Amino acid sequence: MFNRKFLLVLLFCFFSTSTHSSVEQTGFDEICKIYTEALNSSMQKEQMSRYIFDNVKNRVNSVDALEAHSAVFNLDPAKRYLIFKQSAELSLKQTWDCEAVKQLMK
């Protein structure tokens, strides 16, 4: 009985951890997709900005990704991408890069 409960707790911890990291991965990758869609569109800069912020708000569920995205806009534009990239890598515990975010966060 003890082993069975221990195994269930262990499995629960594993699945909640793997689900959390996949949500984080999906959040940062979803932000990259949104920026890529905006970059590849023919929208004017103001339209692109509105598109990005509306879609990030509606499509991203990751708290880490949302907080990082929101926070970088209080920084010097030249530092935004580097800080966002570092936030993604700290959250995901792996390298992360997105050319569209790099281009449009300036």
Biopython code that builds the backbone (N, CA, C, O; Angstrom):
import numpy as np
from Bio.PDB.StructureBuilder import StructureBuilder

atoms = [
    (1, "MET", "N", (0.823, -1.194, 0.000)),
    (1, "MET", "CA", (0.000, 0.000, 0.000)),
    (1, "MET", "C", (0.867, 1.258, 0.000)),
    (1, "MET", "O", (0.615, 2.193, -0.760)),
    (2, "PHE", "N", (1.895, 1.276, 0.861)),
    (2, "PHE", "CA", (2.777, 2.441, 0.931)),
    (2, "PHE", "C", (3.454, 2.688, -0.412)),
    (2, "PHE", "O", (3.531, 3.832, -0.860)),
    (3, "ASN", "N", (3.943, 1.643, -1.055)),
    (3, "ASN", "CA", (4.614, 1.791, -2.348)),
    (3, "ASN", "C", (3.667, 2.315, -3.411)),
    (3, "ASN", "O", (4.062, 3.107, -4.266)),
    (4, "ARG", "N", (2.443, 1.884, -3.362)),
    (4, "ARG", "CA", (1.452, 2.332, -4.337)),
    (4, "ARG", "C", (1.187, 3.832, -4.196)),
    (4, "ARG", "O", (1.138, 4.545, -5.198)),
    (5, "LYS", "N", (1.014, 4.316, -2.961)),
    (5, "LYS", "CA", (0.792, 5.738, -2.722)),
    (5, "LYS", "C", (2.025, 6.548, -3.136)),
    (5, "LYS", "O", (1.910, 7.604, -3.758)),
    (6, "PHE", "N", (3.187, 6.038, -2.784)),
    (6, "PHE", "CA", (4.426, 6.726, -3.149)),
    (6, "PHE", "C", (4.549, 6.837, -4.664)),
    (6, "PHE", "O", (4.927, 7.888, -5.182)),
    (7, "LEU", "N", (4.233, 5.766, -5.368)),
    (7, "LEU", "CA", (4.297, 5.759, -6.826)),
    (7, "LEU", "C", (3.306, 6.764, -7.416)),
    (7, "LEU", "O", (3.639, 7.475, -8.364)),
    (8, "LEU", "N", (2.099, 6.830, -6.866)),
    (8, "LEU", "CA", (1.109, 7.794, -7.352)),
    (8, "LEU", "C", (1.571, 9.232, -7.127)),
    (8, "LEU", "O", (1.403, 10.079, -8.005)),
    (9, "VAL", "N", (2.149, 9.514, -5.968)),
    (9, "VAL", "CA", (2.657, 10.856, -5.690)),
    (9, "VAL", "C", (3.795, 11.186, -6.649)),
    (9, "VAL", "O", (3.854, 12.292, -7.188)),
    (10, "LEU", "N", (4.686, 10.245, -6.862)),
    (10, "LEU", "CA", (5.806, 10.445, -7.773)),
    (10, "LEU", "C", (5.320, 10.709, -9.197)),
    (10, "LEU", "O", (5.818, 11.617, -9.862)),
    (11, "LEU", "N", (4.359, 9.929, -9.664)),
    (11, "LEU", "CA", (3.807, 10.138, -11.003)),
    (11, "LEU", "C", (3.105, 11.487, -11.112)),
    (11, "LEU", "O", (3.234, 12.174, -12.125)),
    (12, "PHE", "N", (2.365, 11.867, -10.076)),
    (12, "PHE", "CA", (1.689, 13.163, -10.087)),
    (12, "PHE", "C", (2.705, 14.300, -10.200)),
    (12, "PHE", "O", (2.513, 15.236, -10.976)),
    (13, "CYS", "N", (3.783, 14.214, -9.423)),
    (13, "CYS", "CA", (4.822, 15.252, -9.476)),
    (13, "CYS", "C", (5.463, 15.302, -10.854)),
    (13, "CYS", "O", (5.718, 16.386, -11.378)),
    (14, "PHE", "N", (5.725, 14.146, -11.445)),
    (14, "PHE", "CA", (6.332, 14.103, -12.770)),
    (14, "PHE", "C", (5.431, 14.750, -13.804)),
    (14, "PHE", "O", (5.890, 15.565, -14.605)),
    (15, "PHE", "N", (4.151, 14.395, -13.797)),
    (15, "PHE", "CA", (3.234, 14.938, -14.800)),
    (15, "PHE", "C", (2.975, 16.420, -14.599)),
    (15, "PHE", "O", (2.856, 17.154, -15.580)),
    (16, "SER", "N", (2.884, 16.878, -13.371)),
    (16, "SER", "CA", (2.661, 18.308, -13.172)),
    (16, "SER", "C", (3.892, 19.104, -13.566)),
    (16, "SER", "O", (3.755, 20.219, -14.071)),
    (17, "THR", "N", (5.089, 18.576, -13.356)),
    (17, "THR", "CA", (6.313, 19.252, -13.784)),
    (17, "THR", "C", (6.420, 19.267, -15.291)),
    (17, "THR", "O", (6.746, 20.304, -15.868)),
    (18, "SER", "N", (6.157, 18.150, -15.950)),
    (18, "SER", "CA", (6.269, 18.112, -17.402)),
    (18, "SER", "C", (5.194, 18.970, -18.054)),
    (18, "SER", "O", (5.446, 19.585, -19.089)),
    (19, "THR", "N", (4.008, 19.023, -17.473)),
    (19, "THR", "CA", (2.963, 19.881, -18.005)),
    (19, "THR", "C", (3.346, 21.343, -17.850)),
    (19, "THR", "O", (3.131, 22.139, -18.763)),
    (20, "HIS", "N", (3.911, 21.705, -16.705)),
    (20, "HIS", "CA", (4.326, 23.095, -16.480)),
    (20, "HIS", "C", (5.370, 23.504, -17.499)),
    (20, "HIS", "O", (5.258, 24.582, -18.083)),
    (21, "SER", "N", (6.390, 22.674, -17.736)),
    (21, "SER", "CA", (7.415, 23.087, -18.684)),
    (21, "SER", "C", (6.889, 23.129, -20.099)),
    (21, "SER", "O", (7.340, 23.956, -20.892)),
    (22, "SER", "N", (5.948, 22.264, -20.446)),
    (22, "SER", "CA", (5.409, 22.338, -21.805)),
    (22, "SER", "C", (4.554, 23.591, -21.979)),
    (22, "SER", "O", (4.508, 24.159, -23.070)),
    (23, "VAL", "N", (3.874, 24.029, -20.915)),
    (23, "VAL", "CA", (3.112, 25.280, -20.991)),
    (23, "VAL", "C", (4.071, 26.440, -21.179)),
    (23, "VAL", "O", (3.820, 27.329, -21.992)),
    (24, "GLU", "N", (5.188, 26.438, -20.422)),
    (24, "GLU", "CA", (6.172, 27.506, -20.572)),
    (24, "GLU", "C", (6.748, 27.498, -21.982)),
    (24, "GLU", "O", (6.852, 28.546, -22.618)),
    (25, "GLN", "N", (7.125, 26.315, -22.474)),
    (25, "GLN", "CA", (7.677, 26.189, -23.826)),
    (25, "GLN", "C", (6.667, 26.721, -24.828)),
    (25, "GLN", "O", (7.011, 27.508, -25.710)),
    (26, "THR", "N", (5.432, 26.293, -24.690)),
    (26, "THR", "CA", (4.391, 26.733, -25.606)),
    (26, "THR", "C", (4.200, 28.241, -25.526)),
    (26, "THR", "O", (3.972, 28.877, -26.555)),
    (27, "GLY", "N", (4.285, 28.829, -24.349)),
    (27, "GLY", "CA", (4.093, 30.268, -24.193)),
    (27, "GLY", "C", (5.138, 31.084, -24.923)),
    (27, "GLY", "O", (4.798, 32.001, -25.671)),
    (28, "PHE", "N", (6.403, 30.765, -24.716)),
    (28, "PHE", "CA", (7.458, 31.510, -25.392)),
    (28, "PHE", "C", (7.443, 31.238, -26.898)),
    (28, "PHE", "O", (7.676, 32.147, -27.695)),
    (29, "ASP", "N", (7.174, 30.009, -27.283)),
    (29, "ASP", "CA", (7.089, 29.687, -28.710)),
    (29, "ASP", "C", (5.870, 30.348, -29.353)),
    (29, "ASP", "O", (5.923, 30.770, -30.509)),
    (30, "GLU", "N", (4.792, 30.433, -28.611)),
    (30, "GLU", "CA", (3.584, 31.091, -29.139)),
    (30, "GLU", "C", (3.847, 32.586, -29.347)),
    (30, "GLU", "O", (3.390, 33.165, -30.333)),
    (31, "ILE", "N", (4.574, 33.201, -28.434)),
    (31, "ILE", "CA", (4.942, 34.604, -28.617)),
    (31, "ILE", "C", (5.794, 34.754, -29.871)),
    (31, "ILE", "O", (5.616, 35.702, -30.636)),
    (32, "CYS", "N", (6.715, 33.825, -30.081)),
    (32, "CYS", "CA", (7.534, 33.858, -31.294)),
    (32, "CYS", "C", (6.657, 33.741, -32.542)),
    (32, "CYS", "O", (6.874, 34.457, -33.519)),
    (33, "LYS", "N", (5.678, 32.850, -32.516)),
    (33, "LYS", "CA", (4.772, 32.686, -33.662)),
    (33, "LYS", "C", (3.996, 33.981, -33.932)),
    (33, "LYS", "O", (3.840, 34.395, -35.080)),
    (34, "ILE", "N", (3.521, 34.601, -32.872)),
    (34, "ILE", "CA", (2.744, 35.844, -33.020)),
    (34, "ILE", "C", (3.602, 36.933, -33.646)),
    (34, "ILE", "O", (3.165, 37.630, -34.562)),
    (35, "TYR", "N", (4.819, 37.076, -33.151)),
    (35, "TYR", "CA", (5.727, 38.084, -33.720)),
    (35, "TYR", "C", (6.077, 37.753, -35.168)),
    (35, "TYR", "O", (6.192, 38.658, -35.995)),
    (36, "THR", "N", (6.245, 36.480, -35.482)),
    (36, "THR", "CA", (6.553, 36.063, -36.850)),
    (36, "THR", "C", (5.380, 36.377, -37.770)),
    (36, "THR", "O", (5.577, 36.866, -38.882)),
    (37, "GLU", "N", (4.159, 36.097, -37.314)),
    (37, "GLU", "CA", (2.975, 36.427, -38.104)),
    (37, "GLU", "C", (2.919, 37.934, -38.382)),
    (37, "GLU", "O", (2.640, 38.359, -39.503)),
    (38, "ALA", "N", (3.186, 38.720, -37.358)),
    (38, "ALA", "CA", (3.155, 40.178, -37.520)),
    (38, "ALA", "C", (4.248, 40.644, -38.480)),
    (38, "ALA", "O", (4.002, 41.487, -39.343)),
    (39, "LEU", "N", (5.432, 40.104, -38.332)),
    (39, "LEU", "CA", (6.556, 40.493, -39.185)),
    (39, "LEU", "C", (6.292, 40.140, -40.646)),
    (39, "LEU", "O", (6.666, 40.891, -41.548)),
    (40, "ASN", "N", (5.655, 39.013, -40.876)),
    (40, "ASN", "CA", (5.381, 38.552, -42.244)),
    (40, "ASN", "C", (4.136, 39.196, -42.859)),
    (40, "ASN", "O", (3.821, 38.949, -44.023)),
    (41, "SER", "N", (3.448, 39.996, -42.103)),
    (41, "SER", "CA", (2.232, 40.636, -42.614)),
    (41, "SER", "C", (2.581, 41.958, -43.294)),
    (41, "SER", "O", (3.732, 42.396, -43.302)),
    (42, "SER", "N", (1.572, 42.562, -43.850)),
    (42, "SER", "CA", (1.763, 43.869, -44.482)),
    (42, "SER", "C", (1.198, 44.990, -43.610)),
    (42, "SER", "O", (0.928, 46.088, -44.097)),
    (43, "MET", "N", (1.021, 44.707, -42.319)),
    (43, "MET", "CA", (0.455, 45.702, -41.405)),
    (43, "MET", "C", (1.434, 46.849, -41.165)),
    (43, "MET", "O", (2.653, 46.684, -41.220)),
    (44, "GLN", "N", (0.859, 48.000, -40.901)),
    (44, "GLN", "CA", (1.652, 49.152, -40.477)),
    (44, "GLN", "C", (2.132, 48.903, -39.043)),
    (44, "GLN", "O", (1.609, 48.026, -38.354)),
    (45, "LYS", "N", (3.123, 49.672, -38.601)),
    (45, "LYS", "CA", (3.725, 49.463, -37.286)),
    (45, "LYS", "C", (2.700, 49.493, -36.148)),
    (45, "LYS", "O", (2.744, 48.640, -35.261)),
    (46, "GLU", "N", (1.782, 50.457, -36.160)),
    (46, "GLU", "CA", (0.774, 50.548, -35.105)),
    (46, "GLU", "C", (-0.164, 49.340, -35.119)),
    (46, "GLU", "O", (-0.530, 48.821, -34.064)),
    (47, "GLN", "N", (-0.550, 48.895, -36.319)),
    (47, "GLN", "CA", (-1.410, 47.712, -36.440)),
    (47, "GLN", "C", (-0.680, 46.475, -35.934)),
    (47, "GLN", "O", (-1.264, 45.635, -35.249)),
    (48, "MET", "N", (0.614, 46.370, -36.280)),
    (48, "MET", "CA", (1.417, 45.239, -35.837)),
    (48, "MET", "C", (1.479, 45.185, -34.315)),
    (48, "MET", "O", (1.332, 44.123, -33.710)),
    (49, "SER", "N", (1.698, 46.332, -33.719)),
    (49, "SER", "CA", (1.787, 46.404, -32.265)),
    (49, "SER", "C", (0.480, 45.949, -31.617)),
    (49, "SER", "O", (0.498, 45.170, -30.664)),
    (50, "ARG", "N", (-0.630, 46.424, -32.120)),
    (50, "ARG", "CA", (-1.945, 46.035, -31.591)),
    (50, "ARG", "C", (-2.168, 44.536, -31.804)),
    (50, "ARG", "O", (-2.650, 43.847, -30.904)),
    (51, "TYR", "N", (-1.821, 44.029, -32.989)),
    (51, "TYR", "CA", (-1.966, 42.610, -33.289)),
    (51, "TYR", "C", (-1.166, 41.765, -32.289)),
    (51, "TYR", "O", (-1.667, 40.779, -31.748)),
    (52, "ILE", "N", (0.074, 42.170, -32.062)),
    (52, "ILE", "CA", (0.946, 41.425, -31.153)),
    (52, "ILE", "C", (0.361, 41.419, -29.743)),
    (52, "ILE", "O", (0.195, 40.355, -29.146)),
    (53, "PHE", "N", (0.051, 42.579, -29.214)),
    (53, "PHE", "CA", (-0.429, 42.642, -27.829)),
    (53, "PHE", "C", (-1.769, 41.945, -27.648)),
    (53, "PHE", "O", (-1.974, 41.274, -26.637)),
    (54, "ASP", "N", (-2.684, 42.085, -28.595)),
    (54, "ASP", "CA", (-3.966, 41.386, -28.503)),
    (54, "ASP", "C", (-3.791, 39.873, -28.540)),
    (54, "ASP", "O", (-4.409, 39.152, -27.758)),
    (55, "ASN", "N", (-2.951, 39.398, -29.446)),
    (55, "ASN", "CA", (-2.755, 37.962, -29.580)),
    (55, "ASN", "C", (-1.962, 37.361, -28.425)),
    (55, "ASN", "O", (-2.243, 36.241, -28.001)),
    (56, "VAL", "N", (-0.985, 38.083, -27.918)),
    (56, "VAL", "CA", (-0.260, 37.585, -26.743)),
    (56, "VAL", "C", (-1.249, 37.426, -25.588)),
    (56, "VAL", "O", (-1.240, 36.410, -24.893)),
    (57, "LYS", "N", (-2.091, 38.424, -25.389)),
    (57, "LYS", "CA", (-3.082, 38.377, -24.309)),
    (57, "LYS", "C", (-4.057, 37.206, -24.484)),
    (57, "LYS", "O", (-4.425, 36.560, -23.503)),
    (58, "ASN", "N", (-4.471, 36.931, -25.709)),
    (58, "ASN", "CA", (-5.486, 35.908, -25.958)),
    (58, "ASN", "C", (-4.946, 34.497, -26.172)),
    (58, "ASN", "O", (-5.654, 33.524, -25.914)),
    (59, "ARG", "N", (-3.717, 34.370, -26.635)),
    (59, "ARG", "CA", (-3.202, 33.047, -27.017)),
    (59, "ARG", "C", (-2.154, 32.467, -26.076)),
    (59, "ARG", "O", (-1.865, 31.272, -26.147)),
    (60, "VAL", "N", (-1.587, 33.273, -25.208)),
    (60, "VAL", "CA", (-0.504, 32.792, -24.347)),
    (60, "VAL", "C", (-1.024, 32.562, -22.934)),
    (60, "VAL", "O", (-1.638, 33.443, -22.332)),
    (61, "ASN", "N", (-0.769, 31.360, -22.413)),
    (61, "ASN", "CA", (-1.222, 30.998, -21.068)),
    (61, "ASN", "C", (-0.095, 30.961, -20.048)),
    (61, "ASN", "O", (-0.352, 30.930, -18.845)),
    (62, "SER", "N", (1.121, 30.962, -20.501)),
    (62, "SER", "CA", (2.277, 30.853, -19.614)),
    (62, "SER", "C", (2.484, 32.145, -18.829)),
    (62, "SER", "O", (2.675, 33.211, -19.416)),
    (63, "VAL", "N", (2.444, 32.046, -17.512)),
    (63, "VAL", "CA", (2.640, 33.210, -16.658)),
    (63, "VAL", "C", (4.040, 33.785, -16.864)),
    (63, "VAL", "O", (4.201, 35.000, -16.974)),
    (64, "ASP", "N", (5.053, 32.917, -16.916)),
    (64, "ASP", "CA", (6.432, 33.390, -17.122)),
    (64, "ASP", "C", (6.560, 34.166, -18.426)),
    (64, "ASP", "O", (7.152, 35.245, -18.455)),
    (65, "ALA", "N", (6.011, 33.624, -19.495)),
    (65, "ALA", "CA", (6.108, 34.277, -20.801)),
    (65, "ALA", "C", (5.354, 35.607, -20.809)),
    (65, "ALA", "O", (5.846, 36.599, -21.347)),
    (66, "LEU", "N", (4.174, 35.627, -20.220)),
    (66, "LEU", "CA", (3.379, 36.858, -20.173)),
    (66, "LEU", "C", (4.070, 37.938, -19.345)),
    (66, "LEU", "O", (4.121, 39.100, -19.748)),
    (67, "GLU", "N", (4.603, 37.549, -18.183)),
    (67, "GLU", "CA", (5.286, 38.524, -17.329)),
    (67, "GLU", "C", (6.550, 39.053, -17.997)),
    (67, "GLU", "O", (6.824, 40.252, -17.944)),
    (68, "ALA", "N", (7.315, 38.175, -18.620)),
    (68, "ALA", "CA", (8.538, 38.613, -19.303)),
    (68, "ALA", "C", (8.190, 39.550, -20.448)),
    (68, "ALA", "O", (8.849, 40.573, -20.635)),
    (69, "HIS", "N", (7.164, 39.212, -21.213)),
    (69, "HIS", "CA", (6.764, 40.036, -22.352)),
    (69, "HIS", "C", (6.326, 41.419, -21.882)),
    (69, "HIS", "O", (6.699, 42.428, -22.481)),
    (70, "SER", "N", (5.558, 41.466, -20.839)),
    (70, "SER", "CA", (5.074, 42.744, -20.313)),
    (70, "SER", "C", (6.215, 43.583, -19.736)),
    (70, "SER", "O", (6.281, 44.790, -19.967)),
    (71, "ALA", "N", (7.096, 42.952, -18.997)),
    (71, "ALA", "CA", (8.162, 43.674, -18.288)),
    (71, "ALA", "C", (9.184, 44.313, -19.221)),
    (71, "ALA", "O", (9.690, 45.394, -18.921)),
    (72, "VAL", "N", (9.496, 43.678, -20.334)),
    (72, "VAL", "CA", (10.581, 44.208, -21.180)),
    (72, "VAL", "C", (10.239, 45.553, -21.813)),
    (72, "VAL", "O", (11.139, 46.275, -22.242)),
    (73, "PHE", "N", (8.981, 45.893, -21.877)),
    (73, "PHE", "CA", (8.622, 47.162, -22.503)),
    (73, "PHE", "C", (8.858, 48.362, -21.587)),
    (73, "PHE", "O", (8.621, 49.505, -21.978)),
    (74, "ASN", "N", (9.325, 48.097, -20.374)),
    (74, "ASN", "CA", (9.755, 49.166, -19.474)),
    (74, "ASN", "C", (11.253, 49.411, -19.603)),
    (74, "ASN", "O", (11.796, 50.275, -18.913)),
    (75, "LEU", "N", (11.921, 48.674, -20.465)),
    (75, "LEU", "CA", (13.368, 48.760, -20.641)),
    (75, "LEU", "C", (13.736, 49.563, -21.883)),
    (75, "LEU", "O", (12.897, 49.845, -22.739)),
    (76, "ASP", "N", (14.996, 49.917, -21.953)),
    (76, "ASP", "CA", (15.569, 50.532, -23.140)),
    (76, "ASP", "C", (15.345, 49.577, -24.317)),
    (76, "ASP", "O", (15.653, 48.391, -24.194)),
    (77, "PRO", "N", (14.822, 50.048, -25.447)),
    (77, "PRO", "CA", (14.553, 49.169, -26.585)),
    (77, "PRO", "C", (15.753, 48.309, -27.016)),
    (77, "PRO", "O", (15.573, 47.183, -27.480)),
    (78, "ALA", "N", (16.945, 48.825, -26.867)),
    (78, "ALA", "CA", (18.132, 48.062, -27.267)),
    (78, "ALA", "C", (18.365, 46.843, -26.377)),
    (78, "ALA", "O", (19.055, 45.909, -26.786)),
    (79, "LYS", "N", (17.807, 46.834, -25.176)),
    (79, "LYS", "CA", (18.019, 45.727, -24.230)),
    (79, "LYS", "C", (16.844, 44.759, -24.156)),
    (79, "LYS", "O", (16.957, 43.701, -23.537)),
    (80, "ARG", "N", (15.732, 45.100, -24.768)),
    (80, "ARG", "CA", (14.512, 44.304, -24.625)),
    (80, "ARG", "C", (14.689, 42.846, -25.037)),
    (80, "ARG", "O", (14.367, 41.934, -24.276)),
    (81, "TYR", "N", (15.200, 42.637, -26.238)),
    (81, "TYR", "CA", (15.277, 41.257, -26.717)),
    (81, "TYR", "C", (16.210, 40.417, -25.853)),
    (81, "TYR", "O", (15.885, 39.279, -25.514)),
    (82, "LEU", "N", (17.350, 40.960, -25.500)),
    (82, "LEU", "CA", (18.309, 40.206, -24.693)),
    (82, "LEU", "C", (17.690, 39.787, -23.360)),
    (82, "LEU", "O", (17.852, 38.644, -22.933)),
    (83, "ILE", "N", (16.992, 40.693, -22.711)),
    (83, "ILE", "CA", (16.351, 40.375, -21.427)),
    (83, "ILE", "C", (15.222, 39.364, -21.625)),
    (83, "ILE", "O", (15.066, 38.447, -20.819)),
    (84, "PHE", "N", (14.435, 39.524, -22.690)),
    (84, "PHE", "CA", (13.355, 38.570, -22.961)),
    (84, "PHE", "C", (13.928, 37.188, -23.240)),
    (84, "PHE", "O", (13.418, 36.188, -22.734)),
    (85, "LYS", "N", (14.978, 37.128, -24.040)),
    (85, "LYS", "CA", (15.647, 35.861, -24.367)),
    (85, "LYS", "C", (16.174, 35.200, -23.099)),
    (85, "LYS", "O", (15.997, 33.998, -22.903)),
    (86, "GLN", "N", (16.819, 35.980, -22.244)),
    (86, "GLN", "CA", (17.353, 35.439, -20.993)),
    (86, "GLN", "C", (16.226, 34.935, -20.091)),
    (86, "GLN", "O", (16.374, 33.907, -19.430)),
    (87, "SER", "N", (15.113, 35.645, -20.061)),
    (87, "SER", "CA", (13.957, 35.206, -19.271)),
    (87, "SER", "C", (13.414, 33.880, -19.795)),
    (87, "SER", "O", (13.090, 32.980, -19.021)),
    (88, "ALA", "N", (13.319, 33.774, -21.111)),
    (88, "ALA", "CA", (12.845, 32.525, -21.718)),
    (88, "ALA", "C", (13.783, 31.376, -21.365)),
    (88, "ALA", "O", (13.330, 30.293, -20.996)),
    (89, "GLU", "N", (15.069, 31.605, -21.475)),
    (89, "GLU", "CA", (16.042, 30.550, -21.206)),
    (89, "GLU", "C", (16.063, 30.144, -19.735)),
    (89, "GLU", "O", (16.241, 28.967, -19.419)),
    (90, "LEU", "N", (15.885, 31.106, -18.837)),
    (90, "LEU", "CA", (15.807, 30.773, -17.412)),
    (90, "LEU", "C", (14.554, 29.961, -17.112)),
    (90, "LEU", "O", (14.600, 28.991, -16.356)),
    (91, "SER", "N", (13.452, 30.357, -17.700)),
    (91, "SER", "CA", (12.198, 29.657, -17.479)),
    (91, "SER", "C", (12.205, 28.254, -18.091)),
    (91, "SER", "O", (11.738, 27.294, -17.477)),
    (92, "LEU", "N", (12.743, 28.150, -19.310)),
    (92, "LEU", "CA", (12.716, 26.880, -20.033)),
    (92, "LEU", "C", (13.882, 25.963, -19.692)),
    (92, "LEU", "O", (13.836, 24.758, -19.941)),
    (93, "LYS", "N", (14.937, 26.558, -19.113)),
    (93, "LYS", "CA", (16.161, 25.809, -18.803)),
    (93, "LYS", "C", (16.784, 25.211, -20.065)),
    (93, "LYS", "O", (17.283, 24.085, -20.063)),
    (94, "GLN", "N", (16.740, 25.991, -21.130)),
    (94, "GLN", "CA", (17.354, 25.617, -22.408)),
    (94, "GLN", "C", (17.505, 26.872, -23.256)),
    (94, "GLN", "O", (16.917, 27.909, -22.948)),
    (95, "THR", "N", (18.285, 26.780, -24.314)),
    (95, "THR", "CA", (18.469, 27.949, -25.172)),
    (95, "THR", "C", (17.170, 28.240, -25.925)),
    (95, "THR", "O", (16.402, 27.334, -26.247)),
    (96, "TRP", "N", (16.952, 29.497, -26.190)),
    (96, "TRP", "CA", (15.747, 29.940, -26.891)),
    (96, "TRP", "C", (16.125, 31.145, -27.733)),
    (96, "TRP", "O", (16.924, 31.977, -27.303)),
    (97, "ASP", "N", (15.562, 31.245, -28.918)),
    (97, "ASP", "CA", (15.844, 32.367, -29.807)),
    (97, "ASP", "C", (14.664, 32.541, -30.743)),
    (97, "ASP", "O", (14.000, 31.569, -31.105)),
    (98, "CYS", "N", (14.400, 33.789, -31.138)),
    (98, "CYS", "CA", (13.328, 34.061, -32.090)),
    (98, "CYS", "C", (13.684, 35.316, -32.874)),
    (98, "CYS", "O", (13.704, 36.416, -32.323)),
    (99, "GLU", "N", (13.959, 35.148, -34.138)),
    (99, "GLU", "CA", (14.391, 36.260, -34.981)),
    (99, "GLU", "C", (13.315, 37.343, -35.088)),
    (99, "GLU", "O", (13.644, 38.529, -35.076)),
    (100, "ALA", "N", (12.056, 36.970, -35.191)),
    (100, "ALA", "CA", (10.988, 37.964, -35.323)),
    (100, "ALA", "C", (10.881, 38.819, -34.060)),
    (100, "ALA", "O", (10.711, 40.035, -34.149)),
    (101, "VAL", "N", (10.978, 38.198, -32.899)),
    (101, "VAL", "CA", (10.949, 38.958, -31.644)),
    (101, "VAL", "C", (12.154, 39.878, -31.583)),
    (101, "VAL", "O", (12.038, 41.032, -31.170)),
    (102, "LYS", "N", (13.297, 39.380, -31.989)),
    (102, "LYS", "CA", (14.526, 40.191, -31.992)),
    (102, "LYS", "C", (14.343, 41.435, -32.857)),
    (102, "LYS", "O", (14.724, 42.533, -32.452)),
    (103, "GLN", "N", (13.772, 41.271, -34.025)),
    (103, "GLN", "CA", (13.592, 42.399, -34.944)),
    (103, "GLN", "C", (12.542, 43.400, -34.472)),
    (103, "GLN", "O", (12.722, 44.608, -34.622)),
    (104, "LEU", "N", (11.457, 42.905, -33.906)),
    (104, "LEU", "CA", (10.345, 43.792, -33.598)),
    (104, "LEU", "C", (10.366, 44.401, -32.192)),
    (104, "LEU", "O", (9.631, 45.351, -31.926)),
    (105, "MET", "N", (11.192, 43.872, -31.297)),
    (105, "MET", "CA", (11.250, 44.434, -29.949)),
    (105, "MET", "C", (12.142, 45.665, -29.868)),
    (105, "MET", "O", (12.224, 46.298, -28.816)),
    (106, "LYS", "N", (12.798, 46.005, -30.941)),
    (106, "LYS", "CA", (13.710, 47.164, -30.925)),
    (106, "LYS", "C", (12.956, 48.458, -30.721)),
    (106, "LYS", "O", (13.565, 49.528, -30.682)),
]
sb = StructureBuilder()
sb.init_structure("model")
sb.init_model(0)
sb.init_chain("A")
sb.init_seg("    ")
for serial, (resi, resn, name, xyz) in enumerate(atoms, 1):
    if name == "N":
        sb.init_residue(resn, " ", resi, " ")
    sb.init_atom(name, np.array(xyz, "f"), 0.0, 1.0, " ", f" {name:<3s}", serial, name[0])
structure = sb.get_structure()
